[in-house]
Amino acid sequence: MKVDARDPVDVLRKELELLQSGHYELLNKQQWRPALIFEDSPSCLNYKNPLERGQCDGCTLMQFVASVKRRERIPCRHIVLTPEGETLDSLYRSCEMAEVHEATEDWLRRTIADLERKCEIYRRADRHSLRARGDGPRAIPLYECAEPKCANSECPSTFHWSAGGELLRFPAGREQAGMGGIHQVRHYWLCECCRKRYSLVEDAVWGAVSRPR
């Protein structure tokens, strides 16, 4: 099973962009059947193998599917989109596609806003926790930025293999791994100057934080 380590907010934003850009309307003109939301999206883990739907269990959208519906052949059709309990499955049977798109877009906007609000509350609580423990700010993983740099957030030193310093690796914390507890490894680099003044310590939320030596 392929595990989806993407940030749910990023996935939902992409889906909102696809709806607003007319992605599904364009597909309607190119294929023999109506384009289906989520299923005909590049974000879908089965996008290149629509007839072999073996990846749904690992999809980040599963967290929005009721537990009793997660064994359905296409679980994302059973995400509750409206206060009345409508899903894509029920809307496809009773509404025009324009209405389906409108209901989905409204759900995406509400869900993105709700996730962002919860994440901000979570970040504030964990920043307070870090300060209480005496740890420093979250370390910056290599390749998180377009131009890889020192893990010290206040240091502008650009990473280069021949620049010396110290390479480290830590498991991704909850904030970086995203919802669902998916664990990955993040790589960090402390430049020659910062490695003499700081060390990185593992943090369950952020993966790694800096601490003065």
Backbone hydrogen bonds in HBPLUS format (Angstrom, degrees):
<---DONOR---> <-ACCEPTOR-->    atom                        ^
c    i                          cat <-CA-CA->   ^        H-A-AA   ^      H-
h    n   atom  resd res      DA  || num        DHA   H-A  angle D-A-AA Bond
n    s   type  num  typ     dist DA aas  dist angle  dist       angle   num
A0004-ASP N   A0058-GLY O   3.03 MM  54  5.52 150.1  2.12 137.1 138.2     1
A0010-ASP N   A0007-ASP O   3.01 MM   3  5.30 118.0  2.41 105.2 120.0     2
A0011-VAL N   A0007-ASP O   3.10 MM   4  6.47 157.3  2.16 155.5 162.3     3
A0012-LEU N   A0008-PRO O   2.94 MM   4  6.18 164.3  1.97 153.7 157.3     4
A0013-ARG N   A0009-VAL O   2.89 MM   4  6.05 155.4  1.95 148.5 155.7     5
A0014-LYS N   A0010-ASP O   3.02 MM   4  6.19 155.3  2.08 144.5 150.9     6
A0015-GLU N   A0011-VAL O   3.02 MM   4  6.35 152.9  2.10 145.8 153.3     7
A0016-LEU N   A0012-LEU O   2.94 MM   4  6.20 153.1  2.02 146.4 153.6     8
A0017-GLU N   A0013-ARG O   2.94 MM   4  6.22 155.3  2.00 148.7 155.3     9
A0018-LEU N   A0014-LYS O   2.94 MM   4  6.24 154.3  2.01 148.1 155.0    10
A0019-LEU N   A0015-GLU O   3.04 MM   4  6.32 160.1  2.08 149.4 153.9    11
A0020-GLN N   A0016-LEU O   3.00 MM   4  6.21 164.0  2.02 150.8 155.2    12
A0021-SER N   A0017-GLU O   2.85 MM   4  5.92 138.2  2.03 145.1 156.3    13
A0023-HIS N   A0018-LEU O   3.11 MM   5  5.22 156.5  2.17 160.9 158.7    14
A0022-GLY N   A0019-LEU O   3.41 MM   3  5.60 161.3  2.45 103.5 108.9    15
A0026-LEU N   A0022-GLY O   3.01 MM   4  6.23 157.3  2.06 155.5 161.2    16
A0027-LEU N   A0023-HIS O   3.11 MM   4  6.42 153.7  2.18 143.6 150.8    17
A0028-ASN N   A0024-TYR O   2.99 MM   4  6.22 145.4  2.11 141.7 150.8    18
A0029-LYS N   A0026-LEU O   3.12 MM   3  5.45 139.5  2.29 104.0 114.4    19
A0030-GLN N   A0027-LEU O   2.88 MM   3  4.98 147.3  1.99 104.1 114.8    20
A0031-GLN N   A0027-LEU O   3.11 MM   4  6.21 129.0  2.38 160.2 169.3    21
A0040-ASP N   A0036-LEU O   2.92 MM   4  5.47 157.7  1.97 162.8 159.9    22
A0041-SER N   A0038-PHE O   3.33 MM   3  5.06 151.3  2.42 107.3 105.0    23
A0044-CYS N   A0041-SER O   2.98 MM   3  5.52 160.9  2.02 117.1 122.7    24
A0047-TYR N   A0044-CYS O   3.11 MM   3  5.03 160.1  2.15 111.5 111.9    25
A0049-ASN N   A0046-ASN O   2.87 MM   3  5.06 145.2  1.99 108.9 120.3    26
A0052-GLU N   A0049-ASN O   3.03 MM   3  5.46 157.5  2.08 115.9 123.1    27
A0054-GLY N   A0052-GLU O   2.85 MM   2  5.71 127.5  2.13 113.1  96.9    28
A0058-GLY N   A0055-GLN O   3.13 MM   3  5.86 144.2  2.26 120.6 128.6    29
A0059-CYS N   A0056-CYS O   3.02 MM   3  5.17 162.5  2.05 112.1 117.8    30
A0062-MET N   A0059-CYS O   3.11 MM   3  5.67 162.2  2.15 114.1 119.6    31
A0064-PHE N   A0061-LEU O   2.96 MM   3  5.62 161.3  2.00 119.5 125.4    32
A0065-VAL N   A0062-MET O   3.05 MM   3  5.12 163.6  2.08 108.0 113.1    33
A0069-LYS N   A0066-ALA O   2.86 MM   3  5.43 157.8  1.90 120.1 127.7    34
A0070-ARG N   A0067-SER O   3.39 MM   3  5.34 167.0  2.41 103.5 107.3    35
A0072-GLU N   A0069-LYS O   3.15 MM   3  5.54 164.6  2.17 113.1 116.6    36
A0077-ARG N   A0074-ILE O   3.16 MM   3  5.95 159.0  2.20 123.6 129.3    37
A0078-HIS N   A0075-PRO O   2.82 MM   3  5.53 164.0  1.84 125.2 130.7    38
A0089-ASP N   A0077-ARG O   2.89 MM  12  5.05 158.2  1.94 148.8 141.5    39
A0081-LEU N   A0086-GLU O   2.73 MM   5  5.73 163.1  1.76 165.3 171.1    40
A0085-GLY N   A0082-THR O   2.92 MM   3  5.31 163.3  1.95 115.2 119.6    41
A0091-LEU N   A0087-THR O   2.82 MM   4  5.98 162.3  1.85 156.0 161.9    42
A0092-TYR N   A0088-LEU O   2.85 MM   4  5.87 160.3  1.89 153.1 156.5    43
A0093-ARG N   A0090-SER O   3.18 MM   3  5.29 131.7  2.43  96.3 108.9    44
A0094-SER N   A0091-LEU O   3.13 MM   3  5.23 138.1  2.32  99.8 111.1    45
A0095-CYS N   A0091-LEU O   2.86 MM   4  5.34 147.5  1.97 159.8 157.6    46
A0099-GLU N   A0096-GLU O   2.99 MM   3  5.41 126.6  2.28 107.9 120.8    47
A0100-VAL N   A0096-GLU O   3.12 MM   4  6.51 151.3  2.20 147.5 156.4    48
A0101-HIS N   A0097-MET O   2.86 MM   4  6.09 161.6  1.90 153.6 157.5    49
A0102-GLU N   A0098-ALA O   3.02 MM   4  6.21 153.6  2.09 139.5 146.8    50
A0103-ALA N   A0099-GLU O   2.98 MM   4  6.18 162.4  2.01 149.4 153.1    51
A0104-THR N   A0100-VAL O   2.98 MM   4  6.16 158.5  2.02 148.9 155.2    52
A0105-GLU N   A0101-HIS O   2.85 MM   4  5.99 161.6  1.88 150.6 155.9    53
A0106-ASP N   A0102-GLU O   3.04 MM   4  6.19 158.1  2.09 145.9 151.6    54
A0107-TRP N   A0103-ALA O   3.04 MM   4  6.27 157.1  2.09 143.2 149.4    55
A0108-LEU N   A0104-THR O   2.85 MM   4  6.11 160.5  1.89 153.9 159.2    56
A0109-ARG N   A0105-GLU O   3.03 MM   4  6.24 163.5  2.05 150.5 154.1    57
A0110-ARG N   A0106-ASP O   3.06 MM   4  6.28 167.4  2.08 151.6 154.9    58
A0111-THR N   A0107-TRP O   2.87 MM   4  5.95 162.9  1.90 153.5 158.6    59
A0112-ILE N   A0108-LEU O   2.91 MM   4  5.96 163.9  1.93 151.2 155.6    60
A0113-ALA N   A0109-ARG O   3.09 MM   4  6.21 166.8  2.11 147.9 151.7    61
A0114-ASP N   A0110-ARG O   2.99 MM   4  6.15 154.3  2.06 143.5 150.8    62
A0115-LEU N   A0111-THR O   2.91 MM   4  6.10 161.7  1.94 151.6 155.9    63
A0116-GLU N   A0112-ILE O   2.92 MM   4  6.09 162.8  1.95 153.6 158.5    64
A0117-ARG N   A0113-ALA O   3.00 MM   4  6.15 153.9  2.07 143.0 150.1    65
A0118-LYS N   A0114-ASP O   3.03 MM   4  6.27 161.3  2.07 148.2 153.0    66
A0119-CYS N   A0115-LEU O   2.87 MM   4  6.06 155.6  1.93 148.8 156.0    67
A0120-GLU N   A0116-GLU O   3.02 MM   4  6.19 155.0  2.08 145.2 151.2    68
A0121-ILE N   A0117-ARG O   3.12 MM   4  6.40 159.6  2.17 148.9 153.9    69
A0122-TYR N   A0118-LYS O   2.92 MM   4  6.11 156.5  1.98 145.6 152.7    70
A0123-ARG N   A0119-CYS O   2.80 MM   4  6.03 156.3  1.85 150.2 156.3    71
A0124-ARG N   A0120-GLU O   3.00 MM   4  6.19 163.9  2.03 150.0 153.7    72
A0125-ALA N   A0121-ILE O   3.08 MM   4  6.29 161.0  2.11 148.0 152.9    73
A0126-ASP N   A0122-TYR O   3.01 MM   4  6.24 154.0  2.08 146.8 154.1    74
A0127-ARG N   A0123-ARG O   2.79 MM   4  6.01 149.3  1.88 152.3 160.9    75
A0128-HIS N   A0124-ARG O   3.09 MM   4  6.28 155.8  2.15 144.3 150.4    76
A0129-SER N   A0125-ALA O   3.03 MM   4  6.30 148.6  2.13 137.1 146.1    77
A0130-LEU N   A0126-ASP O   2.85 MM   4  6.08 154.9  1.92 146.2 152.0    78
A0131-ARG N   A0127-ARG O   3.04 MM   4  6.28 162.0  2.07 148.0 152.3    79
A0132-ALA N   A0128-HIS O   2.99 MM   4  6.20 154.1  2.05 146.1 153.5    80
A0133-ARG N   A0129-SER O   3.09 MM   4  6.33 141.3  2.25 142.9 152.4    81
A0133-ARG N   A0130-LEU O   3.20 MM   3  5.23 126.7  2.50  94.7 108.0    82
A0134-GLY N   A0130-LEU O   3.07 MM   4  6.23 118.7  2.46 138.1 153.8    83
A0135-ASP N   A0130-LEU O   3.04 MM   5  5.23 139.8  2.20 156.1 152.2    84
A0134-GLY N   A0131-ARG O   3.13 MM   3  5.05 144.9  2.26  95.9 106.4    85
A0136-GLY N   A0210-SER O   2.71 MM  74  4.92 139.8  1.87 167.7 177.4    86
A0210-SER N   A0137-PRO O   3.11 MM  73  5.97 163.7  2.14 165.0 164.8    87
A0139-ALA N   A0208-ALA O   2.95 MM  69  5.55 176.0  1.95 133.5 134.4    88
A0140-ILE N   A0151-ALA O   2.92 MM  11  4.36 163.6  1.94 119.7 125.1    89
A0144-GLU N   A0141-PRO O   3.26 MM   3  5.62 156.0  2.33 127.8 125.4    90
A0142-LEU N   A0187-HIS O   2.72 MM  45  5.68 166.3  1.74 153.2 158.2    91
A0159-PHE N   A0148-PRO O   2.95 MM  11  5.47 168.0  1.97 123.2 126.9    92
A0150-CYS N   A0157-SER O   2.95 MM   7  5.58 142.7  2.09 159.9 165.8    93
A0151-ALA N   A0189-TRP O   2.67 MM  38  5.46 149.4  1.76 149.2 156.4    94
A0155-CYS N   A0152-ASN O   2.94 MM   3  5.35 164.2  1.97 118.1 123.4    95
A0163-ALA N   A0160-HIS O   2.99 MM   3  5.24 167.2  2.01 119.4 121.2    96
A0166-GLU N   A0190-LEU O   2.84 MM  24  5.18 154.8  1.90 147.9 156.4    97
A0190-LEU N   A0166-GLU O   2.89 MM  24  5.18 161.0  1.92 150.8 155.1    98
A0168-LEU N   A0188-TYR O   2.82 MM  20  5.07 163.8  1.84 144.7 147.7    99
A0188-TYR N   A0168-LEU O   2.77 MM  20  5.07 166.6  1.79 147.9 149.0   100
A0170-PHE N   A0186-ARG O   2.99 MM  16  5.52 157.6  2.04 156.2 162.9   101
A0186-ARG N   A0170-PHE O   2.79 MM  16  5.52 172.1  1.80 167.3 168.5   102
A0172-ALA N   A0184-GLN O   2.50 MM  12  5.26 159.4  1.54 160.5 159.4   103
A0176-GLN N   A0173-GLY O   3.15 MM   3  5.42 125.9  2.46 103.0 115.8   104
A0177-ALA N   A0173-GLY O   2.82 MM   4  5.91 160.7  1.85 161.8 168.4   105
A0174-ARG N   A0204-ALA O   2.94 MM  30  6.43 155.6  2.00 141.4 144.0   106
A0178-GLY N   A0174-ARG O   3.22 MM   4  6.02 138.0  2.41 138.6 145.1   107
A0175-GLU N   A0205-VAL O   2.75 MM  30  5.38 156.2  1.81 141.7 150.1   108
A0195-ARG N   A0191-CYS O   2.89 MM   4  5.97 158.1  1.94 163.8 169.1   109
A0196-LYS N   A0193-CYS O   3.27 MM   3  5.72 147.8  2.38 106.4 114.9   110
A0197-ARG N   A0194-CYS O   2.94 MM   3  5.13 141.5  2.10 103.2 114.9   111
A0198-TYR N   A0194-CYS O   2.70 MM   4  5.70 150.7  1.79 166.0 172.9   112
A0213-ARG N   A0197-ARG O   2.92 MM  16  5.58 164.2  1.95 133.8 134.8   113
A0199-SER N   A0211-ARG O   2.85 MM  12  5.37 155.7  1.91 151.6 159.3   114
A0211-ARG N   A0199-SER O   2.82 MM  12  5.37 145.7  1.94 160.9 166.9   115
A0201-VAL N   A0209-VAL O   2.93 MM   8  5.58 162.6  1.96 160.5 165.4   116
A0209-VAL N   A0201-VAL O   2.98 MM   8  5.58 154.9  2.04 153.3 161.0   117
A0203-ASP N   A0207-GLY O   3.26 MM   4  4.88 159.2  2.31  97.7 102.8   118
A0207-GLY N   A0203-ASP O   2.82 MM   4  4.88 146.0  1.93 137.3 142.4   119
